[in-house]
Amino acid sequence: MEFVLAVIVLGLLLILVFLLAAMGIRIVSPYEKGVIERLGRYLRTAQPGLQFIIPFIDTMRKVDMREQVVDVQPQEVITKDNVVVTVDAIVYYEATDPVKLTYNVADFYNAATKLAQTNLRNVVGETELDEALTSREMINAKLRSVLDDATDKWGVRVVRVEIKRIDPPADVTAAMHRQMKAERDKRAQILDAEGTRAARILEAEGEAEAVRRIADAQRYKLEAEASGQANAITTVFGSIRNADPDQRVIAIQYLDALKAVANGRASKLFVPYEATAILGALGSIQEVFVNQPKADEDAPATPATGATPPSSMPPAR
């Protein structure tokens, strides 16, 4: 009986030891770190893996070391140019020191939210509406720097801050839409004017090029005609010089030229002074044609006074 009682007591002791050992075993995940306290005082920081503590004497608080998100609720902010806008943001942070995060702040999420809201009002309040709408990167960087400095004593590093939206009032939004439409209309009119100017310039350049080409063609035509006439005159002059004509042939050609000049419509004809010698040759030709028939019908007639018989005329040189 005593043996059975001893076995039962031993078994209970083993179970108690096993339970105590089980209570002293802690498992820390890879993304966590543990803060171990002994009798209410900080003892050490437990790394990821299997950790042992003394039950009822030591306690462990696990701290998540992953990147966390703080959603800043929308709030109204007055800009530098006195426009009320609604702004909200998102803050990304990660724990760097689990001891500071455990002992230096009671509720980090609530504290980070209030801190982000306050600094968001300060940063946006220092900028004008147009700058706030177009310079979100600048606001994000400035807000991240302020929050990172403020949360450093909490053992937290602010990774980045993103402004989700900046909503101006309805009347300001309508005015901005009208301004945007006016700017676009102005750019469209400027583009139309530039297009019209470019088209007119191209048209004028085309007309100028056409005039230049027509002038070049006419000049080439005149040069070709002048060159042809010069060659023709040179050829005729050379032929006449090679034929060695006398004054009678020249007189006949002169009469043909006078016919072309008069053309049957001239009432008066001015003959140059140099043509008297040629007209004298014409008189000689007339004497030849007038005296030739009489020589055939009757006896040879006496030539006219002042005229030299054709047979005795010296040859033309």
C-alpha positions, 0 to 999 in steps of 0.5 A: 500500500505504501508502495502504491502511494509512493508511485502516485506521489512520484507520478504527480511530482513528474507531472508537476515538473513536466508542467513547470518545464512546459510553462518555462518554454517559450518560442519566439517567431523569426519576425519577433523579439521577446522582452524577458522580465524577472520579478518585474525588472528587465532581464534580457531580450530574447532572440527568435527561436526556443527560449527558456524562462523560470515559471512564475518568476520570469515573464516574456513580452513579444514585440512584432518587428515587422513593418506596421501601418498607421492609418491617419483618419481624414481631418480638415487642415487650413492651408497657408492661403486660408483654404480648408482642405480635407487630408488623410495619410498613411504612416509606415513604421517598423520597430528597431528597439523592442525595449524602448517600444515596450517601456517608453510608450504605452499605446504606440498605435494611438500615440503615432496616430495623434502625432501624425495628425498633429504634424500633418496639420503643421506641414500642410498648413505651411504650404499653399493649396496649389503647392500642396496639390502638386508637391505631395512628395515634398510633404511626404518627405517633410512629414516623415522626417518630423515623425521619425525624429519624434518616434526615435525615443520610442524605438521606432523608425518611420519608413515612409509617409503617403498622403492619400488625398487632399480634397479642397471645398466644392467651390474651390474645386469648381474654380480650379476646373474652370481655371484648368479649362481656360488654360486648355482653351488658351493652349488650344488657341495658341496651337491653332494660331501657330498652325495657321502661321506655319501653314501661311509661311509654307504657302508663301515659301511655296509661292516664292519657290514657284516664282523662282522656278518660273523665272529660271525657266523663262530666263533659260528660254530667253537665253536659249532663244538668244543663243539660237538667234546668235548662232543663226546670225553668225551662220548667215553672216558667215555664209554671206561673207563666204559667198562674196555678194555684190551690191545688186544682191544686197539691194534686192535683200534690202528691198525685201527687208523694206517690204517686211518693215512697211508690211502694207500698212505704213504711210511713210517710210524713213530710209537711213542715209547710208542706204543711198549707195544701195539705192544707186545700185537699184537704179543700175538694176532698173536700167538693166531691166528697162534697156534689155527689151529695147535691145531685143526689138530695135537697134542698140540704144544710147544709154541714159545720161549719167548712167553707165552701160551694164557691160562697162560697169566694173564688177562689184567688189 
